Amino acid sequence: MNNVTVLFPGGFKPITGAHMQLAQRYANNPQVKRVIMLCGPKTRDGVTRDDSRQIFELLNSDSKIEFQPTEFNSPLMAAYEFLFALPDVDTGTYALAASNKDSDYVRVKDFVPNVDKYKTVGDRSGRKIPAGIDATELMVDIDPLTTADGEPISASRTRANLSDYNNFKQSYPQYSDAIVKNIFQILNGTQEHALTKEWWISKLQEDIDAVIEGYMDAKTADKHQKKIAKLKKFLKDNPGKEFVYDFDEYEKTTYGVKLSESKINENYNKYTDLLTEGGLGGHMNHPYDTHGLTFNDMKEMIARSLGGRLDIEQAVTEKTDGQNIFVTYKNGEVGFARNKGERINPLSVTELQEKFGGRGALSDAFGEAGNDLNAALTKLSTEQLTAIFKNGRVFANMEIIYPQTKNIIAYEDAFLQFHNLVEYDEKGNVVMTDMPGGAILQRAIQDANAHLQNTFKIIPPQKIKIGQIDNFEDYQDALYKEVDQLRNKYRLKETDLVSEYHKAWWADVIKTKAAQLNYNITDSVLDILVNRWAFGDKSTRINNVVKSVDNEEFANWITEFDKKDFKQYQKQNIQPFETIFLKLGAIVLKNASEFLALNPNKAVQDVRKELANTIRILKQTDDASQLSALQRELGRIQRLGGFDTIVPLEGIVFVYKGNTYKLTGSFAPVNQILGMVRYQR
């Protein structure tokens, strides 16, 4: 008996050390090819299935052990429904997980005869498990893990200890303190308690103190730097040694802390292929946004980032925090655009100023930018302008950096910064992006001695220096492991496109629902739904898909899911890849230098001060939703490495295999927190 698949169904709210001990014992058995932990949907005391997935990824290091969602809360039903959902042509041997020293072994005794019955007779609805599927009894001889008082470790007991870390950590006796603390933070950041002002304030106090302490005077800053130096020396002198963060010895210092799973839910368009950022330019991809990378590509990006080699193809540039604008030259005049319609019919200087009129400093920023760009570009010859802008087909993507219109990062001077050139067709759609084109245009303006205007200095993209990260091999190994876990989930190869993972993930979701509703889904319907929800392919109308389905319940599910639910599933699908590169960004940006901000230390301290003031204001609110949002964003910062990851730039832009990507860090959650008061969200 070889190549057995072990089904391990359960609630797992949360997954505990005892769960992982049993799964690992099966994985160590040479007869077992994989162990599938089937996690039910029911939330228990605020612990969700997504929390369990995050915890699994922290605990698991064995590629034979997988985590899969199931729509069935009953463990036995989840196991049987898994088998019912297998294709008719499938073959294989399956076992149900249990220890022979646990009460669960009773259900294992019924598993084999029940599978045989469902293969031949079927269930009450006439469904049958594929004839090529066999069941076997395969239990392990293992004493269940217990706490210090001798009680078996259980999910309910673990939940009961969420307010007491010393008792909580007894549920994970085989794991390091660093990992258990990450789990403790994940669960305490997502518990559903009574939404009272007093409870929220008490939960936020530690994070608030961290922010306020982050705004340091000279004496405190010196003390902080000594802690950093001490911690770095420890890491340097102990290569390869597991590091457990001691908050008593290294108070509020986050360098070197293992970055835990992030729950960042930034608003972004996951499936666009545009290469420029903001407004007319569209969305610049994070590495996790694109499906055209292989798993090897992702590892190479990680290696280049940590090894200080991101500039192999082109210089790394700063992603600045200003107002975006596009400029062109059409029919003998300088024109401006902020959206697709204005790309087709660019605004004149006067029209640009009218559009932003009556808006204080923002009016000054756009108005003076229009004047200065008009003055600078008309210093070039008509032949130069026509060659560059192709009579309005090409736009220069730019950033207006004006101190009085500061978003998050404080800049001391006013700049008009070129990013790149973008060519559009007559309908305003992107044809191509010329990344070096922005610097070339700025050089032409500077050669014409027109780069210093009345208000702004016109500059090229700001080149950023990224050196090799200290102990980069350790960070690299950790991130590689996370990539490998995703690749191994569907037994993919290093050279496979990441899109193969997304296709398999979505196919699991759809087939599971079809099986639940007793629908034998066809390959054609499955392919259409996978491509629609994974890659945004809407070439087939959803109504036509529904008409081809001969199961009313499943047809209704498709309609409702397409209207609202699939977007939430998209976030779940992309989240593990997003987490890897947000962790990477947080690490790399800490090592960046040569920012556009002339006084980067002051810029960081200004952000921390504004954060502290914003949090003080929010502490006075009775709006539970605002307090909940604040807790969520503070948790995002904490899981990226803490307030020490705040840097004086929004992110960096780099080129890999000819395509442009960005890496960002804690800018997004900081922006969300400040916006709660600034824009009264």
Backbone hydrogen bonds, N-H to C=O, Kabsch-Sander energy under -0.5 kcal/mol:
donor,donor_aa,acceptor,acceptor_aa,energy
4,V,31,Q,-3.1
5,T,93,T,-2.8
6,V,4,V,-0.6
6,V,34,R,-2.5
7,L,5,T,-0.6
7,L,95,A,-3.2
8,F,6,V,-0.5
8,F,36,I,-3.2
10,G,38,L,-2.4
13,K,14,P,-0.6
15,I,12,F,-0.6
17,G,171,S,-2.5
20,M,16,T,-2.0
21,Q,17,G,-2.0
22,L,18,A,-2.0
23,A,19,H,-2.3
24,Q,20,M,-2.7
25,R,21,Q,-2.0
26,Y,22,L,-1.8
27,A,23,A,-2.3
28,N,24,Q,-1.9
29,N,26,Y,-1.6
32,V,29,N,-1.9
33,K,4,V,-2.2
34,R,4,V,-1.1
35,V,64,K,-3.1
36,I,6,V,-2.9
37,M,35,V,-0.6
37,M,66,E,-3.0
38,L,8,F,-1.2
38,L,36,I,-0.8
39,C,37,M,-0.7
39,C,68,Q,-2.6
40,G,10,G,-2.0
40,G,38,L,-0.5
44,R,47,V,-2.0
47,V,44,R,-2.4
48,T,46,G,-0.6
52,S,48,T,-1.8
53,R,49,R,-2.3
54,Q,50,D,-2.3
55,I,51,D,-2.5
56,F,52,S,-2.6
57,E,53,R,-2.0
58,L,54,Q,-1.3
59,L,55,I,-2.3
60,N,56,F,-3.1
63,S,61,S,-0.5
65,I,62,D,-1.7
66,E,35,V,-3.2
66,E,64,K,-0.5
68,Q,37,M,-2.7
70,T,39,C,-2.3
73,N,71,E,-0.5
78,A,74,S,-2.5
79,A,75,P,-2.0
80,Y,76,L,-2.5
81,E,77,M,-3.1
82,F,78,A,-1.7
83,L,79,A,-1.4
84,F,80,Y,-2.5
85,A,81,E,-1.8
86,L,83,L,-1.2
90,D,87,P,-2.0
92,G,132,G,-1.9
93,T,3,N,-0.7
94,Y,134,D,-2.7
95,A,5,T,-2.3
97,A,7,L,-2.7
100,N,140,V,-2.2
102,D,99,S,-1.7
105,Y,102,D,-1.5
106,V,103,S,-1.6
107,R,104,D,-0.8
108,V,104,D,-1.0
109,K,105,Y,-1.2
110,D,106,V,-0.7
110,D,107,R,-0.5
111,F,107,R,-0.8
111,F,108,V,-0.7
112,V,108,V,-0.9
114,N,110,D,-2.0
115,V,111,F,-2.4
116,D,112,V,-2.1
117,K,113,P,-2.1
118,Y,114,N,-2.7
119,K,115,V,-1.5
120,T,116,D,-1.4
121,V,117,K,-2.6
122,G,117,K,-1.8
123,D,127,R,-2.0
126,G,123,D,-1.8
129,I,118,Y,-1.4
132,G,90,D,-0.5
133,I,130,P,-1.8
134,D,92,G,-3.0
136,T,94,Y,-2.3
138,L,136,T,-0.7
140,V,98,A,-1.4
142,I,140,V,-1.0
147,T,151,E,-2.9
150,G,147,T,-2.0
153,I,145,L,-2.3
158,T,154,S,-2.0
159,R,155,A,-2.5
160,A,156,S,-1.9
161,N,157,R,-0.8
161,N,158,T,-0.8
162,L,159,R,-1.5
164,D,161,N,-1.8
168,F,164,D,-2.5
169,K,165,Y,-2.8
170,Q,167,N,-1.1
171,S,168,F,-2.1
172,Y,169,K,-1.7
175,Y,172,Y,-1.7
180,V,176,S,-2.1
181,K,177,D,-2.5
182,N,178,A,-1.6
183,I,179,I,-2.1
184,F,180,V,-2.7
185,Q,181,K,-2.2
186,I,182,N,-2.4
187,L,183,I,-2.5
188,N,184,F,-2.2
189,G,185,Q,-1.4
190,T,187,L,-1.0
191,Q,187,L,-0.5
193,H,191,Q,-0.8
196,T,194,A,-2.5
200,W,196,T,-2.1
201,I,197,K,-2.5
202,S,198,E,-2.1
203,K,199,W,-2.1
204,L,200,W,-2.1
205,Q,201,I,-1.4
208,I,204,L,-2.7
209,D,205,Q,-2.9
210,A,206,E,-1.9
211,V,207,D,-1.9
212,I,208,I,-2.6
213,E,209,D,-2.9
214,G,210,A,-1.3
215,Y,211,V,-0.7
215,Y,212,I,-1.2
216,M,214,G,-1.2
221,A,217,D,-2.8
222,D,218,A,-2.0
223,K,219,K,-1.9
224,H,220,T,-2.6
225,Q,221,A,-2.4
226,K,222,D,-1.7
227,K,223,K,-1.7
228,I,224,H,-2.3
229,A,225,Q,-2.5
230,K,226,K,-2.2
231,L,227,K,-2.5
232,K,228,I,-2.8
233,K,229,A,-2.2
234,F,230,K,-1.8
235,L,231,L,-2.2
236,K,232,K,-2.5
237,D,233,K,-2.5
238,N,234,F,-1.0
241,K,238,N,-1.8
244,V,242,E,-0.6
245,Y,243,F,-0.6
247,F,245,Y,-0.7
250,Y,246,D,-2.8
253,T,250,Y,-1.8
254,T,252,K,-0.5
257,V,254,T,-2.0
260,S,639,R,-0.5
268,Y,266,E,-0.7
270,K,268,Y,-0.9
272,T,269,N,-0.8
276,T,281,G,-0.9
278,G,282,G,-1.4
281,G,278,G,-1.6
282,G,279,G,-1.1
289,D,286,H,-1.6
290,T,286,H,-0.7
295,F,494,E,-0.5
295,F,496,D,-1.5
296,N,494,E,-2.1
298,M,294,T,-1.9
299,K,295,F,-1.9
300,E,296,N,-2.4
301,M,297,D,-2.5
302,I,298,M,-2.1
303,A,299,K,-2.7
304,R,300,E,-2.7
305,S,301,M,-2.5
306,L,302,I,-2.5
307,G,303,A,-2.2
308,G,305,S,-0.8
309,R,304,R,-3.1
310,L,304,R,-0.5
312,I,309,R,-1.3
317,T,653,V,-2.2
318,E,462,Q,-2.5
319,K,651,G,-3.0
320,T,318,E,-1.0
322,G,320,T,-0.8
323,Q,400,I,-2.3
325,I,398,M,-2.0
326,F,337,A,-1.8
327,V,396,A,-1.8
328,T,335,G,-2.5
330,K,333,E,-2.7
333,E,330,K,-1.7
335,G,328,T,-2.2
336,F,347,L,-1.9
337,A,326,F,-2.1
343,R,339,N,-1.2
344,I,340,K,-1.3
345,N,341,G,-2.0
347,L,336,F,-3.1
352,L,348,S,-2.5
353,Q,349,V,-2.2
354,E,350,T,-2.2
355,K,351,E,-2.2
356,F,352,L,-1.5
357,G,354,E,-1.2
359,R,356,F,-0.8
362,L,359,R,-1.5
363,S,360,G,-0.5
364,D,360,G,-1.6
365,A,361,A,-2.5
366,F,362,L,-2.4
367,G,363,S,-2.6
368,E,364,D,-2.7
369,A,365,A,-1.7
370,G,366,F,-2.3
371,N,367,G,-1.8
372,D,368,E,-2.8
373,L,369,A,-2.7
374,N,370,G,-2.0
375,A,371,N,-2.3
376,A,372,D,-2.5
377,L,373,L,-2.7
378,T,374,N,-1.7
379,K,376,A,-1.3
380,L,377,L,-1.8
385,L,381,S,-2.5
386,T,382,T,-2.5
387,A,383,E,-2.2
388,I,384,Q,-2.2
389,F,385,L,-2.8
390,K,386,T,-1.9
392,G,329,Y,-1.0
393,R,389,F,-1.0
393,R,390,K,-0.8
394,V,389,F,-2.4
395,F,422,V,-2.6
396,A,327,V,-3.1
397,N,395,F,-0.6
397,N,420,N,-2.7
398,M,325,I,-2.6
398,M,396,A,-0.5
399,E,417,Q,-2.1
400,I,323,Q,-3.7
401,I,399,E,-0.7
401,I,415,F,-2.9
402,Y,400,I,-0.7
405,T,402,Y,-2.5
406,K,403,P,-1.1
407,N,321,D,-0.5
411,Y,409,I,-0.6
415,F,401,I,-2.4
415,F,413,D,-0.5
416,L,457,K,-2.2
417,Q,399,E,-2.4
417,Q,415,F,-0.6
418,F,416,L,-0.6
418,F,459,I,-2.4
419,H,397,N,-3.1
420,N,397,N,-0.9
421,L,434,D,-2.2
422,V,395,F,-2.8
423,E,432,M,-2.8
424,Y,393,R,-2.8
425,D,429,N,-2.4
428,G,425,D,-1.9
431,V,423,E,-3.5
432,M,423,E,-1.2
434,D,421,L,-3.3
435,M,433,T,-0.7
437,G,434,D,-0.5
438,G,435,M,-0.8
440,I,436,P,-1.9
441,L,437,G,-2.4
442,Q,438,G,-2.2
443,R,439,A,-2.0
444,A,440,I,-1.9
445,I,441,L,-2.1
446,Q,442,Q,-2.5
447,D,443,R,-2.8
448,A,444,A,-1.2
449,N,446,Q,-1.9
450,A,445,I,-2.5
453,Q,451,H,-0.7
453,Q,456,F,-2.4
457,K,414,A,-1.7
458,I,451,H,-3.2
458,I,456,F,-0.5
459,I,416,L,-2.5
459,I,457,K,-0.6
463,K,461,P,-0.6
464,I,316,V,-3.1
465,K,593,S,-2.0
466,I,464,I,-0.6
467,G,465,K,-0.5
467,G,591,N,-0.9
469,I,306,L,-3.0
472,F,469,I,-1.4
474,D,471,N,-1.0
475,Y,471,N,-1.3
476,Q,472,F,-2.9
477,D,473,E,-2.7
478,A,474,D,-2.0
479,L,475,Y,-2.4
480,Y,476,Q,-2.9
481,K,477,D,-2.1
482,E,478,A,-1.4
483,V,479,L,-2.0
484,D,480,Y,-2.8
485,Q,481,K,-2.2
486,L,482,E,-1.5
487,R,483,V,-2.4
488,N,484,D,-3.1
489,K,485,Q,-1.1
490,Y,486,L,-0.6
490,Y,487,R,-0.8
491,R,488,N,-1.5
492,L,487,R,-2.4
496,D,493,K,-1.4
498,V,293,L,-3.2
499,S,291,H,-1.0
500,E,497,L,-1.7
501,Y,497,L,-0.6
501,Y,498,V,-0.9
502,H,498,V,-1.6
503,K,499,S,-2.5
504,A,500,E,-2.1
505,W,501,Y,-2.7
506,W,502,H,-2.5
507,A,503,K,-2.3
508,D,504,A,-2.0
509,V,505,W,-1.8
510,I,506,W,-2.5
511,K,507,A,-2.9
512,T,508,D,-2.3
513,K,509,V,-1.8
514,A,510,I,-2.4
515,A,511,K,-2.5
516,Q,512,T,-2.1
517,L,513,K,-1.8
518,N,515,A,-1.5
519,Y,514,A,-3.2
520,N,518,N,-0.5
521,I,519,Y,-1.4
526,L,522,T,-2.4
527,D,523,D,-2.7
528,I,524,S,-2.1
529,L,525,V,-2.4
530,V,526,L,-2.7
531,N,527,D,-2.5
532,R,528,I,-1.9
533,W,529,L,-2.6
534,A,530,V,-2.7
535,F,531,N,-1.2
536,G,532,R,-1.1
537,D,531,N,-2.2
538,K,536,G,-1.0
541,R,539,S,-0.5
545,V,541,R,-1.6
546,V,542,I,-2.5
547,K,543,N,-2.0
548,S,544,N,-1.0
548,S,545,V,-0.7
549,V,546,V,-1.6
550,D,548,S,-0.5
555,A,551,N,-2.6
556,N,552,E,-2.5
557,W,553,E,-2.2
558,I,554,F,-2.4
559,T,555,A,-1.9
560,E,556,N,-2.4
561,F,557,W,-3.1
562,D,558,I,-2.4
563,K,559,T,-1.2
564,K,560,E,-1.7
565,D,560,E,-0.8
566,F,561,F,-2.5
567,K,564,K,-0.7
568,Q,564,K,-0.6
568,Q,565,D,-0.8
569,Y,565,D,-1.5
570,Q,566,F,-2.4
571,K,567,K,-1.6
572,Q,568,Q,-1.8
573,N,569,Y,-2.7
574,I,570,Q,-2.2
575,Q,571,K,-1.8
577,F,574,I,-0.7
578,E,574,I,-2.5
579,T,575,Q,-2.8
580,I,576,P,-1.5
581,F,577,F,-1.7
582,L,578,E,-2.2
583,K,579,T,-2.4
584,L,580,I,-2.1
585,G,581,F,-2.4
586,A,582,L,-2.3
587,I,583,K,-2.0
588,V,584,L,-2.8
589,L,585,G,-2.7
590,K,586,A,-0.8
591,N,588,V,-1.7
592,A,589,L,-1.3
593,S,465,K,-1.4
603,A,599,N,-2.3
604,V,600,P,-2.3
605,Q,601,N,-2.4
606,D,602,K,-2.6
607,V,603,A,-1.8
608,R,604,V,-2.4
609,K,605,Q,-2.5
610,E,606,D,-2.5
611,L,607,V,-2.4
612,A,608,R,-2.6
613,N,609,K,-2.4
614,T,610,E,-2.6
615,I,611,L,-2.6
616,R,612,A,-2.1
617,I,613,N,-1.9
618,L,614,T,-2.5
619,K,615,I,-1.8
620,Q,616,R,-0.5
620,Q,617,I,-1.4
621,T,618,L,-1.4
624,A,622,D,-1.0
627,L,623,D,-2.0
628,S,624,A,-2.5
629,A,625,S,-2.3
630,L,626,Q,-2.6
631,Q,627,L,-2.4
632,R,628,S,-2.2
633,E,629,A,-2.5
634,L,630,L,-2.6
635,G,631,Q,-2.1
636,R,632,R,-1.8
637,I,633,E,-2.1
638,Q,634,L,-2.5
639,R,635,G,-2.6
640,L,636,R,-1.2
641,G,638,Q,-1.3
642,G,637,I,-2.7
645,T,642,G,-1.9
646,I,643,F,-1.3
649,L,647,V,-1.0
650,E,319,K,-1.1
651,G,319,K,-0.8
652,I,663,L,-2.2
653,V,317,T,-2.9
654,F,661,Y,-2.5
656,Y,659,N,-3.0
659,N,656,Y,-1.9
661,Y,654,F,-2.9
662,K,285,N,-1.8
663,L,652,I,-2.0
665,G,650,E,-0.7
670,V,666,S,-1.9
671,N,667,F,-2.7
672,Q,668,A,-2.1
673,I,669,P,-2.2
674,L,670,V,-2.4
675,G,671,N,-1.9
676,M,672,Q,-0.9
676,M,673,I,-1.0
677,V,673,I,-0.6
677,V,674,L,-0.8
678,R,674,L,-2.4
679,Y,675,G,-2.0
681,R,675,G,-0.9
